[in-house]
Amino acid sequence: MSADLERQLSALGATLDVPTARDIAATLVLPPRRARGRVRTGRRTLTAVFAAVLLIAGTAFAVPASRHAILRVVGLRGAVIERVTTLAPATQSRLRLGMRIPINSARHAAAFTALLPPHTEAAYIAYDVPDGALSLIVGRLVLTEYRAASTPLFMKLIDPRTRARQLRVQGDPGVYLSGEVREVFIGAGGLRIEPVRLTGNVLLWQHGPLTLRIEGARTLQQALALARELH
C-alpha cells in the first residue's frame, strides 16, 4: 500500500464517528446495557477500531500487534474477530435484518442454497452484501447466512473479558464468543461502516462457501443444538 493511500485511510479513520441508529426489525429487541460513564472513552476506541478496519481492508490484516489482536480461526472466512482493550457502547439494541420474506421462499431467496432450521418463525433478506444475507428467527435465536468472501464483510469486536472458544460445528471450523460482542459491518462494493451494535453470545462457523452465525443463545449447547438441526 502506498504511503499516500495509508495517510488517506488513517485520516478517514480519525474522522469517523458513530452515526444515528435506525430501527428495522422492531420485533427483536436485545436487553439494554449500562455504559454511560464510558461513552467518551468508548467513542475514541470505536474511532481507532474504524481506522483499523480501513487498514485491514487495504493491507490484508496488517494491524499493529501492540494496538489490536486479530483472532485467526483457520478455515473461517467472511468475518474477522478483533480483540480490543475497551468496547465502545452499543449504538442500538434493535436487530437490522432487512426485508421480511415468506418462510417458504427463504431457502433460495439469496444467490445460494441456504440451510434451514425447523420451526422458523420469520425470515429476512438483506442485499447489502454480495449474493445477499439471509436471517432466520427461531424463538429468541437469530441465524444469519451469507456467502463467504475473500475480504471479510463483518468484524466482531471483543474485549479481554470475552471468551473465544475455537471448535468444530458438525465438522466445520468455528468459534463461540461468550460475553459482550460488538459487530461492525465493513460493507461490500466499497467500504461502508455501519453502527456497532450489541450481539451478545455468538456462534460463528464456516460451512463450505457459507459463513453462518447464531446470535442470542444463552449457552454454547443451545447454539449447537440449532446448528445440528440445519438441513
C-alpha positions in Angstrom: 0.0 0.0 0.0 1.4 3.4 -0.9 2.3 5.9 1.8 -0.2 8.4 0.3 -3.1 5.8 0.5 -2.1 4.9 4.0 -2.2 8.6 5.1 -5.7 8.9 3.5 -7.0 5.8 5.2 -5.7 6.9 8.6 -7.1 10.4 8.2 -10.5 9.0 7.3 -10.5 6.6 10.3 -9.7 9.6 12.6 -12.8 11.4 11.4 -15.3 8.6 11.7 -18.0 8.9 14.3 -21.0 6.8 15.4 -24.0 7.5 13.1 -27.6 7.6 14.2 -29.0 4.2 14.5 -32.1 3.2 12.6 -34.7 0.6 13.6 -35.7 -2.0 11.1 -36.7 -5.2 12.8 -38.8 -3.7 15.5 -39.9 -7.0 17.0 -36.5 -8.1 18.1 -35.0 -6.1 20.9 -31.9 -7.0 22.9 -31.6 -6.0 26.5 -30.1 -2.6 27.0 -26.7 -2.3 28.7 -25.4 0.4 31.0 -22.4 2.2 29.6 -23.0 5.9 30.4 -19.7 6.5 32.2 -17.7 5.1 29.3 -19.3 6.9 26.3 -16.4 9.3 25.7 -13.7 6.6 26.1 -15.7 4.1 24.0 -16.2 6.6 21.2 -12.4 7.1 21.0 -11.9 3.4 20.9 -14.5 3.0 18.2 -12.8 5.6 16.0 -9.5 3.7 16.5 -11.2 0.4 15.5 -12.7 2.0 12.4 -9.2 3.1 11.4 -8.0 -0.4 11.9 -10.8 -1.7 9.8 -9.8 0.6 7.0 -6.2 -0.6 7.3 -7.3 -4.2 7.3 -9.2 -3.7 4.1 -6.2 -2.1 2.5 -3.3 -4.1 3.9 -4.6 -7.7 4.3 -4.8 -7.7 8.1 -1.6 -5.8 8.7 -2.7 -4.5 12.1 -0.1 -3.4 14.6 0.0 -6.1 17.3 0.5 -3.5 20.0 -2.9 -1.9 19.4 -5.1 -4.8 18.2 -5.1 -8.6 18.2 -6.7 -10.4 15.4 -8.1 -13.8 16.4 -7.4 -16.1 13.5 -9.8 -19.1 13.1 -8.4 -21.5 10.5 -11.0 -22.1 7.8 -13.3 -19.2 8.8 -14.0 -16.7 6.0 -16.3 -13.8 5.6 -15.7 -12.4 9.1 -12.8 -11.3 11.3 -12.5 -11.2 15.1 -10.5 -8.5 16.8 -9.8 -8.2 20.5 -9.6 -4.6 21.7 -8.9 -3.2 25.2 -12.2 -1.4 25.5 -15.5 -1.9 23.7 -17.5 1.1 22.6 -21.1 1.3 23.9 -23.6 -0.3 21.6 -25.3 2.3 19.4 -28.6 0.4 19.0 -30.4 -2.6 20.5 -32.7 -3.5 17.6 -31.6 -6.0 15.1 -31.4 -4.8 11.5 -32.2 -7.8 9.3 -33.5 -6.3 6.0 -36.8 -7.1 4.3 -39.2 -9.7 5.6 -39.9 -12.6 3.2 -42.2 -15.7 3.2 -40.5 -18.5 5.1 -41.3 -21.0 2.3 -39.1 -18.9 -0.1 -36.2 -18.5 2.3 -34.0 -21.4 1.0 -33.5 -19.7 -2.4 -34.1 -16.1 -1.5 -30.3 -15.3 -1.7 -27.9 -16.3 -4.5 -27.1 -19.5 -2.7 -28.9 -22.5 -1.3 -29.5 -21.8 2.4 -29.6 -24.2 5.3 -32.9 -24.0 7.2 -33.8 -25.0 10.7 -37.2 -26.4 11.6 -39.8 -24.2 13.4 -38.6 -21.0 11.7 -40.8 -18.1 12.8 -39.7 -15.4 10.4 -37.2 -14.8 7.5 -35.5 -11.7 6.3 -33.2 -11.0 3.3 -30.7 -8.1 3.0 -28.8 -7.3 -0.2 -26.1 -5.1 1.3 -23.6 -8.0 0.9 -22.7 -9.9 -2.3 -25.3 -12.5 -3.1 -27.5 -11.4 -0.1 -27.6 -12.3 3.6 -30.5 -14.4 4.9 -31.6 -14.1 8.6 -34.0 -16.6 10.2 -35.7 -16.2 13.6 -36.1 -19.3 15.8 -37.5 -18.3 19.1 -35.0 -15.8 20.6 -32.2 -17.0 18.3 -31.2 -15.4 15.1 -29.4 -17.4 12.4 -27.7 -15.5 9.6 -26.1 -16.9 6.5 -24.1 -15.3 3.7 -21.6 -16.4 1.1 -18.0 -16.0 2.3 -15.8 -13.5 0.5 -12.1 -13.1 0.2 -12.4 -9.8 2.1 -14.3 -10.1 5.4 -17.7 -8.4 5.4 -18.1 -8.3 9.2 -15.8 -7.6 12.1 -16.6 -8.9 15.5 -15.1 -6.8 18.3 -14.4 -8.5 21.7 -12.6 -7.3 24.8 -10.4 -9.1 27.4 -13.5 -10.3 29.3 -15.0 -12.0 26.2 -14.2 -15.7 25.9 -13.4 -17.1 22.5 -13.5 -20.8 22.1 -12.5 -22.4 18.8 -14.4 -25.6 18.0 -15.9 -27.7 15.2 -19.5 -27.3 14.3 -20.7 -30.5 12.6 -17.1 -31.0 11.5 -16.7 -27.4 10.2 -14.3 -24.7 11.7 -16.0 -22.2 14.1 -15.7 -20.1 17.1 -18.0 -19.4 20.1 -17.8 -15.9 21.5 -19.4 -15.6 25.0 -19.7 -12.3 26.7 -20.1 -8.8 25.2 -19.5 -8.7 21.4 -19.9 -5.8 19.0 -20.2 -6.1 15.3 -19.0 -3.7 12.6 -20.4 -4.2 9.1 -17.5 -3.4 6.7 -19.7 -3.5 3.6 -19.5 -4.5 0.0 -18.9 -2.7 -3.2 -16.8 -0.1 -1.4 -16.1 0.3 2.3 -19.2 1.4 4.4 -19.1 1.2 8.1 -22.4 0.7 10.0 -23.1 1.5 13.6 -21.7 -1.0 16.1 -24.4 -3.0 17.9 -24.5 -5.4 20.8 -24.9 -9.0 19.7 -24.2 -11.0 22.9 -23.1 -14.6 22.6 -22.3 -15.6 19.1 -21.6 -18.9 17.4 -19.8 -18.3 14.1 -18.7 -21.0 11.7 -17.8 -21.9 8.0 -19.8 -24.5 6.1 -18.5 -24.8 2.5 -19.0 -21.5 0.8 -21.3 -20.1 3.6 -20.5 -18.2 6.7 -23.1 -18.8 9.4 -23.7 -17.2 12.8 -26.2 -17.8 15.6 -26.9 -15.0 18.0 -28.9 -14.9 21.2 -28.1 -18.3 22.6 -27.6 -18.4 26.3 -25.2 -21.3 26.1 -23.0 -23.0 23.6 -25.1 -26.1 23.9 -28.2 -24.2 22.8 -26.4 -22.7 19.8 -25.0 -26.1 18.8 -28.4 -27.7 19.1 -29.8 -25.3 16.5 -26.8 -25.8 14.2 -27.3 -29.6 14.3 -30.9 -29.1 13.1 -30.0 -27.3 9.9 -30.6 -29.1 6.7 
